[in-house]
Amino acid sequence: MTVDERAARKVAEQARETRWQRPSFGKELFLGHFRLDLIHPHPSGTAEDRARGEAFLEKLRKFTEEHIDNAVVERDAQIPDDVLKGLKDLGAFGMKIKPEYGGIGLTQVYYNKALMLLGSANPAIGAMLSAHQSIGVPQPVAMFGSPEQKQEFLPRCAKGEITAFLLTEPDVGSDPARLGTTATEDGDDYVLNGVKLWTTNGVVADLLVVMAQVPGRGITAFVVEGDAEGITVENRNAFMGLRGLENGVTRFHDVRVPKKNVIGKEGAGLKIALATLNTGRLSLPALCAGSAKWCLKIAREWSGERVQWGLPVGRHEAIAGKIAYIAATAYALEAVLDLSSELADAGSHDIRIEAALAKLYASEKAWLVADELVQVRGGRGYETAESQAARGERGIAAEQVLRDLRINRIFEGSTEIMHLLIAREAVDAHLSVAGDIIDPDADRQAKVKAAAKAGGFYAKWFPTLIVGKGQTPVGYTEFGPLAKHLRFVERSARKLARQTFYAMSRWQGKMERKQRFLSRIVDIGAELFAISAACVRAAQDQNPNSRALADAFARQARIRVDELFEKLWKNTDDSDQVLAGQVLDGAYTWLEDGIVDASTPGRWIADSAHRESTAANVHRPTPR
């Protein structure tokens, strides 16, 4: 399916939520307004919510310690049936589903705590439950399903019928305008045809959320029975990490789906997917934060035990710096997660930017934390836990955590796509007022009218970026020693907005192509959000040790912010673009001489033509 760039952007833009009906700390931050009042003190759940959450966590911890063996999942590349059965009996598949539908009804905060716990035991189990509840059937049906759909599907999900989300195709990733799976109306049904790739939980799923093109009406979301006639799971995919995750390739050939199984309206599929991800994305930061906390534990224990040149390795400056980074980052990741989750539970904020920042930041930083742990462990960090145990040492799965975490920079929006998604929201105000000024198809009269509108907006907005509370030495003194970091955030937020305005003035409509510039803008915003979350958490804890961690993190993050600001205008972006073009044109193929390509032969992208499957069905039902 051929779709030009303009059409692809139009589809993506139509799927965006364009209104801001509730306050957003992230939106204001990118506009240069440090709205600390929106996050401090951040809301907290009710005593009833906490009691329910703590009671479930106690049972889950006991089950996890007694029944989950990470080594078994790694060895067999499969979550044992008795573990799945136990999790179902415990109610883990209905953690977020309301009690009226048979679920436990955990808040986002406690759901994340449960995922952290499970993910620390085995990341594949955490990812499986996350995919089931955060992007599988429960979340979109709870948000957009009819009363009848909720009554039909949510109790099944709560009891442990595993669900999966099917959007990606062999030739379609983050560009859904080219979606090839179709749903053709036929009487009281739709008939689905197409191929879906990387269907997390798809190999074992009982229920599927499938995105398909309804001809002439757009991308639509369907609930589909996993064992419906015409569905073939053609392959179980194997990956670098998350060996226990059952992810596959699913083909639909003349699969009949009742009209009553449409979620929401025809053509609303992408809107539903994006809205689902606004809170669904918080499950990945939970898994990342849990891994970072585990890395801290191992780094602390090992660095105090291992002695080199007369001192424990952690007492040497080179390793001490790594431990400090791991500790400070683990603290910040949990602070970002808790703040975003509390805001989600309160329901009074628009958290689309906060959730996206949390996903982006946690996935990038947790990967670096795990990489540092491997380095701290030295050769043992590269060695598998199984090998260490076989020769008589404690089996520490540092290399596994590094492998398992790597997918989070790709799952549910790659880092590059997250940068663009957040950047689009960050510059939304500028695009809204610029409008026809930067539209190449607008006529002169429309541009003149738009210029007048923009002039009015910037005349009021830009002066607010000149001075602020961050320039006064008594600003935020209620935070004690952390006040200086919040003053830095306030000053930097105004500077960030000014830099965005300068870029908009310079590049106008071409700014959307300055992807590396926009990525740095977003990364600065992410660091400022993380500093804010860490300081707010420390103030709430009233714990000197907590404040020390927040201070350490803020000091580290401020250096990164300064470097990012410098790179906004001092970089090699333009020359790199030229070089990349030359490479793609074949100018440097001589540089590839002297090697052997050991790749197996085959197509770059598998065939996804509509046809009946010729493969054996590897769908595997799990015990109920």
C-alpha positions as CSV (number, residue, x, y, z in Angstrom):
1,M,0.0,0.0,0.0
2,T,1.5,3.3,-1.1
3,V,0.9,6.4,1.0
4,D,2.7,9.7,0.5
5,E,4.2,11.6,3.4
6,R,1.5,14.2,3.5
7,A,-1.3,11.6,3.7
8,A,0.6,9.7,6.4
9,R,1.0,12.8,8.5
10,K,-2.7,13.6,8.1
11,V,-3.7,10.2,9.5
12,A,-1.4,10.6,12.5
13,E,-2.6,14.1,13.1
14,Q,-6.3,13.1,13.0
15,A,-5.6,10.5,15.6
16,R,-4.1,13.0,18.1
17,E,-6.2,14.4,20.9
18,T,-6.0,18.1,20.0
19,R,-7.9,19.6,23.0
20,W,-6.4,20.3,26.4
21,Q,-9.4,20.2,28.8
22,R,-7.4,19.5,31.9
23,P,-4.1,21.0,33.2
24,S,-0.8,19.5,32.2
25,F,2.5,20.0,34.0
26,G,4.3,18.8,31.0
27,K,2.6,21.1,28.5
28,E,3.2,24.1,30.7
29,L,6.8,23.1,31.2
30,F,7.5,23.2,27.4
31,L,5.7,26.6,27.2
32,G,8.2,27.9,29.8
33,H,5.8,27.9,32.8
34,F,7.1,25.9,35.8
35,R,3.7,25.0,37.4
36,L,5.0,23.4,40.5
37,D,1.5,23.8,42.0
38,L,0.3,21.1,39.6
39,I,2.6,18.4,41.1
40,H,3.3,19.6,44.7
41,P,2.1,18.1,46.8
42,H,1.1,15.5,44.3
43,P,-2.2,13.6,45.0
44,S,-2.2,10.3,46.8
45,G,-4.7,7.5,46.8
46,T,-7.3,6.9,49.5
47,A,-6.7,4.8,52.6
48,E,-8.9,2.1,51.1
49,D,-6.9,2.1,47.9
50,R,-3.7,1.7,49.8
51,A,-5.1,-1.1,52.0
52,R,-6.3,-3.0,49.0
53,G,-3.0,-2.5,47.2
54,E,-0.8,-3.5,50.1
55,A,-2.9,-6.6,50.8
56,F,-2.5,-7.8,47.2
57,L,1.2,-7.0,47.1
58,E,1.7,-9.1,50.2
59,K,0.1,-12.1,48.5
60,L,1.9,-11.5,45.2
61,R,5.3,-11.3,46.9
62,K,4.7,-14.6,48.7
63,F,3.7,-16.2,45.4
64,T,6.6,-14.7,43.6
65,E,9.2,-15.8,46.1
66,E,7.8,-19.3,46.3
67,H,6.8,-20.1,42.7
68,I,8.7,-18.0,40.2
69,D,12.2,-19.2,39.2
70,N,13.9,-16.9,36.7
71,A,16.4,-19.5,35.7
72,V,13.6,-21.9,34.6
73,V,12.0,-19.3,32.5
74,E,15.3,-18.4,30.9
75,R,16.2,-22.0,30.3
76,D,12.9,-23.1,28.8
77,A,12.0,-19.8,27.1
78,Q,8.5,-20.2,28.5
79,I,6.6,-19.2,31.6
80,P,5.6,-22.5,33.2
81,D,1.9,-23.4,33.1
82,D,1.8,-23.7,36.9
83,V,3.1,-20.1,37.3
84,L,0.4,-18.9,34.8
85,K,-2.3,-20.9,36.6
86,G,-1.1,-19.5,40.0
87,L,-1.2,-15.9,38.7
88,K,-4.6,-16.4,37.4
89,D,-5.9,-17.9,40.7
90,L,-4.3,-14.9,42.5
91,G,-6.2,-12.4,40.3
92,A,-3.1,-11.0,38.7
93,F,-4.7,-10.8,35.3
94,G,-7.4,-8.6,36.7
95,M,-5.2,-6.2,38.7
96,K,-6.6,-3.1,37.1
97,I,-10.1,-4.4,36.3
98,K,-12.8,-3.0,38.5
99,P,-14.3,-5.4,41.2
100,E,-17.7,-5.2,39.6
101,Y,-16.2,-7.1,36.7
102,G,-14.4,-9.6,38.8
103,G,-11.1,-7.7,39.1
104,I,-9.0,-6.5,42.0
105,G,-9.3,-2.8,41.1
106,L,-5.8,-1.7,41.9
107,T,-4.9,2.0,41.4
108,Q,-2.3,2.8,38.8
109,V,0.2,3.3,41.6
110,Y,-0.3,-0.2,43.0
111,Y,-0.6,-1.8,39.6
112,N,2.9,-0.4,38.9
113,K,4.2,-1.7,42.2
114,A,2.9,-5.2,41.3
115,L,4.6,-5.0,37.9
116,M,7.9,-3.9,39.6
117,L,7.7,-6.9,41.9
118,L,6.9,-9.4,39.2
119,G,9.4,-7.9,36.8
120,S,12.2,-8.2,39.3
121,A,11.5,-11.9,39.6
122,N,11.4,-12.3,35.8
123,P,11.0,-9.4,33.3
124,A,9.1,-11.6,30.8
125,I,6.3,-12.2,33.3
126,G,6.1,-8.5,34.0
127,A,5.9,-7.8,30.3
128,M,3.3,-10.4,29.7
129,L,1.0,-9.1,32.4
130,S,1.7,-5.5,31.2
131,A,0.8,-6.3,27.6
132,H,-2.4,-8.1,28.8
133,Q,-3.7,-5.2,31.0
134,S,-2.2,-2.0,29.7
135,I,-2.7,-2.4,25.9
136,G,-4.6,-5.7,25.6
137,V,-8.4,-6.0,25.8
138,P,-9.0,-4.7,29.4
139,Q,-7.8,-1.1,28.9
140,P,-9.5,-0.2,25.7
141,V,-12.7,-2.0,26.6
142,A,-12.8,-0.3,30.0
143,M,-12.2,3.1,28.4
144,F,-14.2,2.9,25.2
145,G,-16.3,-0.3,25.3
146,S,-20.1,-0.5,25.5
147,P,-21.7,-1.7,28.7
148,E,-22.4,-5.0,26.9
149,Q,-18.7,-5.4,25.9
150,K,-17.6,-4.7,29.4
151,Q,-19.9,-7.3,30.8
152,E,-18.8,-9.8,28.2
153,F,-15.1,-9.4,28.1
154,L,-13.8,-7.9,31.3
155,P,-14.8,-10.8,33.6
156,R,-13.1,-13.2,31.2
157,C,-9.9,-11.1,31.3
158,A,-10.0,-10.8,35.1
159,K,-10.3,-14.6,35.4
160,G,-7.1,-15.0,33.4
161,E,-7.9,-15.2,29.7
162,I,-4.8,-13.8,28.2
163,T,-5.1,-10.9,25.8
164,A,-2.9,-9.3,23.1
165,F,-2.8,-6.1,21.1
166,L,-2.3,-6.4,17.3
167,L,-1.3,-3.3,15.3
168,T,2.2,-3.7,13.8
169,E,2.5,-5.5,10.4
170,P,5.6,-6.7,8.5
171,D,5.7,-3.4,6.6
172,V,3.9,-1.1,9.0
173,G,5.3,0.1,12.3
174,S,4.8,3.7,13.5
175,D,3.2,4.7,10.3
176,P,-0.4,3.3,10.5
177,A,-1.6,5.1,7.4
178,R,-0.2,2.1,5.4
179,L,-2.0,-0.5,7.5
180,G,-2.7,-3.5,5.3
181,T,-5.1,-5.6,7.4
182,T,-8.7,-5.0,6.2
183,A,-12.1,-5.5,7.8
184,T,-14.8,-5.7,5.2
185,E,-18.4,-5.4,6.2
186,D,-20.5,-8.5,5.4
187,G,-24.0,-8.6,6.9
188,D,-23.8,-8.7,10.7
189,D,-20.0,-9.3,10.6
190,Y,-16.8,-7.9,9.4
191,V,-14.3,-10.2,7.6
192,L,-10.7,-9.7,8.6
193,N,-7.7,-10.4,6.3
194,G,-4.1,-9.6,6.9
195,V,-0.9,-10.3,8.8
196,K,0.2,-8.9,12.2
197,L,3.8,-9.0,13.4
198,W,5.3,-9.0,16.9
199,T,2.0,-9.9,18.6
200,T,3.0,-9.8,22.3
201,N,1.1,-12.6,24.0
202,G,-0.3,-13.5,20.6
203,V,0.9,-17.2,20.8
204,V,-1.1,-17.8,24.0
205,A,-3.8,-15.2,23.7
206,D,-7.5,-16.0,24.2
207,L,-8.7,-12.6,23.1
208,L,-7.2,-10.1,20.7
209,V,-7.5,-6.3,20.1
210,V,-7.0,-6.0,16.3
211,M,-6.6,-2.8,14.3
212,A,-7.8,-3.1,10.8
213,Q,-8.8,-0.8,7.9
214,V,-12.5,-0.6,7.2
215,P,-12.6,0.5,3.6
216,G,-13.6,4.1,3.3
217,R,-14.1,4.5,7.1
218,G,-10.6,4.3,8.5
219,I,-8.7,2.2,11.1
220,T,-11.0,0.4,13.5
221,A,-10.5,-1.5,16.7
222,F,-12.0,-5.0,17.2
223,V,-12.1,-7.6,19.9
224,V,-11.4,-11.0,18.3
225,E,-11.5,-14.5,19.8
226,G,-8.0,-15.9,19.7
227,D,-9.2,-19.3,18.4
228,A,-11.6,-18.0,15.7
229,E,-11.7,-19.9,12.5
230,G,-9.2,-18.5,10.0
231,I,-6.6,-17.3,12.5
232,T,-3.2,-18.9,12.3
233,V,-0.3,-18.1,14.6
234,E,2.4,-18.9,12.1
235,N,5.5,-18.4,14.1
236,R,6.7,-17.8,17.7
237,N,9.4,-15.1,17.5
238,A,12.6,-15.3,19.4
239,F,14.4,-12.3,20.7
240,M,17.6,-11.0,22.4
241,G,15.8,-10.8,25.7
242,L,12.5,-11.5,27.4
243,R,12.9,-15.2,26.4
244,G,9.7,-16.2,28.2
245,L,7.5,-13.8,26.3
246,E,5.3,-15.5,23.7
247,N,5.3,-13.2,20.8
248,G,4.3,-14.3,17.3
249,V,3.2,-13.7,13.8
250,T,-0.6,-13.9,13.3
251,R,-2.4,-14.3,10.0
252,F,-6.1,-13.6,9.5
253,H,-7.8,-15.2,6.5
254,D,-11.6,-14.5,6.1
255,V,-12.0,-14.3,9.9
256,R,-15.5,-13.3,10.8
257,V,-16.0,-10.9,13.7
258,P,-19.4,-9.8,14.9
259,K,-20.2,-6.1,14.5
260,K,-20.9,-5.9,18.2
261,N,-17.2,-6.5,18.8
262,V,-16.2,-3.1,17.4
263,I,-14.6,-1.0,20.2
264,G,-15.9,2.6,20.0
265,K,-16.7,3.7,16.5
266,E,-15.6,2.8,13.0
267,G,-12.5,4.8,12.2
268,A,-11.6,5.6,15.8
269,G,-9.0,2.8,16.2
270,L,-6.0,5.0,16.3
271,K,-7.5,7.5,18.7
272,I,-8.4,4.5,21.0
273,A,-4.9,3.1,20.7
274,L,-3.3,6.5,21.6
275,A,-5.7,7.2,24.5
276,T,-5.1,3.7,25.8
277,L,-1.3,4.3,25.8
278,N,-1.6,7.6,27.7
279,T,-1.8,5.5,30.9
280,G,-0.8,2.2,29.5
281,R,2.7,3.4,28.8
282,L,3.3,3.7,32.6
283,S,3.7,0.0,32.9
284,L,7.0,0.1,31.0
285,P,8.5,2.7,33.4
286,A,7.4,0.5,36.3
287,L,9.4,-2.5,34.9
288,C,12.4,-0.2,34.2
289,A,12.3,1.3,37.7
290,G,12.1,-2.1,39.2
291,S,15.2,-3.3,37.2
292,A,17.1,-0.1,38.2
293,K,16.4,-0.9,41.9
294,W,17.6,-4.5,41.4
295,C,20.8,-3.2,39.7
296,L,21.4,-0.9,42.7
297,K,21.1,-3.8,45.1
298,I,23.5,-6.0,43.2
299,A,26.0,-3.1,42.7
300,R,26.0,-2.3,46.4
301,E,26.4,-5.9,47.5
302,W,29.1,-6.8,45.0
303,S,31.1,-3.6,45.2
304,G,31.4,-4.1,49.0
305,E,32.4,-7.7,48.6
306,R,34.9,-7.6,45.7
307,V,38.4,-6.3,46.8
308,Q,41.0,-5.0,44.4
309,W,44.3,-3.2,45.4
310,G,43.5,-3.4,49.1
311,L,40.0,-1.8,48.9
312,P,36.5,-2.9,48.0
313,V,36.0,-1.9,44.4
314,G,33.1,0.4,45.4
315,R,35.6,2.5,47.3
316,H,37.6,3.3,44.2
317,E,36.5,6.5,42.5
318,A,35.9,5.0,39.1
319,I,33.4,2.5,40.5
320,A,32.0,4.9,43.1
321,G,30.9,7.2,40.3
322,K,29.0,4.3,38.7
323,I,27.3,3.4,42.0
324,A,26.3,7.0,42.6
325,Y,24.8,7.2,39.1
326,I,22.9,3.9,39.6
327,A,21.5,5.0,43.0
328,A,20.5,8.5,41.9
329,T,18.9,7.3,38.7
330,A,17.0,4.5,40.4
331,Y,15.6,7.1,42.9
332,A,14.6,9.4,40.1
333,L,12.9,6.7,37.9
334,E,10.7,5.7,40.8
335,A,9.9,9.3,41.6
336,V,8.9,10.0,37.9
337,L,6.8,6.8,37.9
338,D,5.0,7.5,41.2
339,L,4.3,11.1,40.3
340,S,2.9,10.2,36.9
341,S,0.8,7.4,38.3
342,E,-0.6,9.5,41.1
343,L,-1.6,12.1,38.6
344,A,-3.2,9.3,36.4
345,D,-5.2,8.0,39.4
346,A,-6.4,11.5,40.4
347,G,-7.9,12.0,37.0
348,S,-7.7,15.8,37.2
349,H,-4.7,16.2,34.9
350,D,-4.0,15.5,31.2
351,I,-1.0,13.2,31.5
352,R,-0.3,12.4,27.9
353,I,3.0,14.3,28.0
354,E,4.0,13.1,31.5
355,A,3.3,9.4,30.6
356,A,5.3,9.7,27.4
357,L,8.2,11.4,29.1
358,A,8.2,8.7,31.8
359,K,8.3,6.0,29.2
360,L,11.0,7.7,27.2
361,Y,13.2,8.6,30.2
362,A,12.8,5.3,32.1
363,S,13.6,3.2,29.1
364,E,16.8,5.1,28.2
365,K,18.1,5.5,31.7
366,A,17.4,2.0,32.9
367,W,19.3,0.6,30.0
368,L,22.3,2.8,31.0
369,V,22.0,1.7,34.6
370,A,22.1,-2.0,33.6
371,D,25.1,-1.3,31.3
372,E,26.9,0.2,34.3
373,L,26.1,-2.8,36.5
374,V,27.6,-5.1,33.8
375,Q,30.7,-3.0,33.9
376,V,30.8,-3.0,37.7
377,R,30.6,-6.8,37.7
378,G,33.4,-7.0,35.1
379,G,33.7,-10.5,33.5
380,R,30.9,-11.8,35.7
381,G,28.6,-9.2,34.3
382,Y,29.1,-10.7,30.9
383,E,28.7,-14.3,32.1
384,T,25.3,-15.9,32.4
385,A,23.8,-16.6,35.9
386,E,23.7,-20.3,34.9
387,S,27.4,-20.4,34.2
388,Q,28.3,-18.6,37.4
389,A,26.2,-21.1,39.4
390,A,27.7,-24.1,37.6
391,R,31.2,-23.1,38.8
392,G,30.0,-22.4,42.4
393,E,29.3,-18.7,42.6
394,R,26.0,-16.8,43.1
395,G,24.1,-16.6,39.9
396,I,23.7,-12.9,39.1
397,A,21.7,-12.3,35.9
398,A,23.3,-8.9,35.0
399,E,23.6,-9.8,31.3
400,Q,20.0,-10.9,31.2
401,V,18.7,-7.7,32.6
402,L,20.7,-5.8,30.0
403,R,19.1,-7.9,27.3
404,D,15.6,-7.8,28.7
405,L,15.7,-4.0,29.2
406,R,16.8,-3.3,25.6
407,I,13.3,-3.8,24.1
408,N,11.8,-1.0,26.3
409,R,13.6,1.6,24.0
410,I,11.5,0.1,21.2
411,F,8.2,-1.3,22.8
412,E,5.1,0.9,22.6
413,G,6.9,3.7,20.6
414,S,10.6,3.7,20.0
415,T,12.8,6.4,21.5
416,E,12.8,8.2,18.1
417,I,9.1,8.0,17.8
418,M,8.6,9.1,21.4
419,H,10.8,12.1,20.7
420,L,8.6,13.1,17.8
421,L,5.4,12.4,19.6
422,I,6.3,14.5,22.6
423,A,7.9,17.2,20.4
424,R,4.6,17.5,18.5
425,E,2.8,18.2,21.7
426,A,5.5,20.5,23.0
427,V,5.3,22.8,19.9
428,D,1.5,22.5,19.6
429,A,0.9,26.0,20.8
430,H,3.3,27.4,18.2
431,L,1.8,25.3,15.4
432,S,-1.7,26.3,16.4
433,V,-1.0,30.0,16.2
434,A,1.3,29.8,13.2
435,G,-1.2,27.8,11.3
436,D,-1.5,29.1,7.7
437,I,1.9,31.0,8.1
438,I,3.7,27.7,7.7
439,D,1.2,25.9,5.5
440,P,2.6,25.7,2.0
441,D,-0.9,25.4,0.5
442,A,-2.3,28.5,2.2
443,D,-3.0,31.6,0.1
444,R,-1.5,35.1,0.9
445,Q,-4.7,36.4,2.6
446,A,-4.8,33.4,5.0
447,K,-1.1,33.9,5.8
448,V,-1.6,37.6,6.6
449,K,-4.6,36.7,8.9
450,A,-2.5,34.0,10.6
451,A,0.4,36.4,11.1
452,A,-1.8,38.9,13.0
453,K,-3.1,36.1,15.2
454,A,0.4,34.9,15.9
455,G,1.6,38.4,16.7
456,G,-1.1,38.7,19.4
457,F,-0.1,35.4,21.0
458,Y,3.6,36.0,21.1
459,A,3.2,39.6,22.3
460,K,1.6,38.2,25.4
461,W,3.5,35.0,25.8
462,F,7.1,36.0,25.1
463,P,7.5,38.5,28.0
464,T,6.6,35.8,30.5
465,L,9.8,34.0,29.5
466,I,12.2,36.9,30.6
467,V,12.0,36.8,34.3
468,G,10.7,34.3,36.9
469,K,10.9,32.9,40.4
470,G,14.0,30.9,39.5
471,Q,16.1,34.1,39.4
472,T,15.3,35.1,43.0
473,P,17.5,33.5,45.7
474,V,14.5,33.0,48.0
475,G,12.5,31.0,45.4
476,Y,11.2,27.6,46.6
477,T,12.9,27.9,50.0
478,E,10.3,25.5,51.4
479,F,12.4,22.8,49.7
480,G,15.5,23.6,51.7
481,P,18.7,22.6,50.0
482,L,16.8,21.3,47.0
483,A,15.4,24.8,46.3
484,K,18.4,25.6,44.1
485,H,17.5,22.7,41.8
486,L,13.9,23.9,41.4
487,R,15.1,27.4,40.6
488,F,17.3,25.8,37.9
489,V,14.2,24.0,36.5
490,E,12.2,27.2,36.4
491,R,15.0,29.1,34.6
492,S,15.6,26.3,32.3
493,A,12.0,25.9,31.4
494,R,11.8,29.5,30.3
495,K,15.1,29.1,28.4
496,L,13.7,26.0,26.7
497,A,10.6,27.8,25.5
498,R,12.7,30.7,24.2
499,Q,14.9,28.3,22.3
500,T,11.8,26.6,20.8
501,F,10.5,30.0,19.7
502,Y,13.8,30.9,18.1
503,A,13.8,27.6,16.2
504,M,10.2,28.1,15.1
505,S,11.0,31.5,13.8
506,R,14.1,30.3,12.0
507,W,12.7,27.1,10.4
508,Q,9.0,27.6,10.5
509,G,7.3,24.8,8.6
510,K,10.6,23.0,8.1
511,M,11.0,22.6,11.9
512,E,9.3,19.2,11.8
513,R,12.2,17.9,9.8
514,K,14.7,19.0,12.5
515,Q,14.3,15.8,14.3
516,R,17.6,15.8,16.2
517,F,16.9,19.4,17.4
518,L,13.5,18.4,18.6
519,S,14.8,15.3,20.3
520,R,17.2,17.5,22.4
521,I,14.3,19.8,23.2
522,V,12.4,16.8,24.5
523,D,15.4,15.4,26.4
524,I,15.8,18.7,28.2
525,G,12.1,18.6,29.2
526,A,12.5,15.0,30.4
527,E,15.4,15.9,32.6
528,L,13.6,18.9,34.0
529,F,10.5,16.7,34.7
530,A,12.7,14.1,36.4
531,I,14.4,16.8,38.6
532,S,11.0,18.1,39.6
533,A,9.7,14.7,40.4
534,A,12.7,13.8,42.5
535,C,12.6,17.0,44.5
536,V,8.9,16.7,45.1
537,R,9.2,13.1,46.2
538,A,12.1,14.0,48.6
539,A,10.0,16.9,50.1
540,Q,7.1,14.5,50.6
541,D,9.3,11.8,52.2
542,Q,10.9,14.3,54.7
543,N,13.8,11.8,54.8
544,P,17.3,13.2,54.9
545,N,18.5,10.2,52.9
546,S,15.8,10.8,50.3
547,R,16.9,14.4,50.0
548,A,20.5,13.4,49.5
549,L,19.5,11.1,46.6
550,A,17.3,13.8,45.0
551,D,20.2,16.3,45.4
552,A,22.7,13.9,43.8
553,F,20.3,13.1,40.9
554,A,19.6,16.8,40.3
555,R,23.3,17.6,40.2
556,Q,23.9,14.9,37.6
557,A,20.9,15.9,35.6
558,R,21.7,19.6,35.5
559,I,25.0,18.8,33.8
560,R,23.2,16.8,31.2
561,V,20.7,19.7,30.7
562,D,23.5,22.2,30.2
563,E,25.2,19.9,27.6
564,L,21.9,19.5,25.7
565,F,21.3,23.2,25.6
566,E,24.8,23.7,24.1
567,K,24.1,21.0,21.5
568,L,20.9,22.7,20.3
569,W,22.9,25.0,18.2
570,K,26.4,23.5,18.3
571,N,26.2,20.2,16.5
572,T,27.0,18.2,13.4
573,D,23.3,17.6,12.4
574,D,23.6,19.2,8.9
575,S,26.9,17.5,7.9
576,D,25.7,14.2,9.3
577,Q,22.6,14.4,7.1
578,V,24.8,15.0,4.1
579,L,27.1,12.1,5.0
580,A,24.1,9.8,5.6
581,G,22.7,10.6,2.2
582,Q,26.0,9.8,0.5
583,V,26.2,6.5,2.4
584,L,22.7,5.6,1.2
585,D,23.6,6.6,-2.3
586,G,26.4,4.0,-2.3
587,A,29.4,6.4,-2.1
588,Y,31.1,4.5,0.6
589,T,30.5,0.8,-0.2
590,W,34.3,0.4,-0.4
591,L,34.3,0.8,3.4
592,E,32.5,-2.5,3.6
593,D,35.3,-4.4,1.9
594,G,37.1,-7.1,3.8
595,I,34.2,-8.6,5.7
596,V,31.8,-11.5,5.3
597,D,28.0,-11.0,5.8
598,A,26.8,-14.0,7.8
599,S,23.2,-13.1,7.5
600,T,20.8,-15.8,6.2
601,P,19.3,-15.1,2.8
602,G,15.7,-13.8,2.6
603,R,13.5,-10.8,2.0
604,W,14.1,-7.7,4.1
605,I,10.4,-7.6,4.8
606,A,8.2,-10.7,4.9
607,D,5.3,-11.1,2.5
608,S,2.0,-9.9,4.0
609,A,-0.3,-10.5,1.1
610,H,-3.8,-11.6,2.0
611,R,-4.0,-15.4,1.6
612,E,-4.8,-18.5,3.4
613,S,-2.1,-19.7,5.8
614,T,0.2,-22.6,4.8
615,A,1.9,-22.8,8.2
616,A,1.1,-25.0,11.2
617,N,-0.8,-23.1,13.9
618,V,1.5,-22.7,17.0
619,H,-1.2,-21.1,19.1
620,R,-0.9,-22.6,22.6
621,P,-3.9,-22.4,25.0
622,T,-2.8,-22.0,28.7
623,P,-4.4,-23.6,31.7
624,R,-7.5,-21.9,33.1
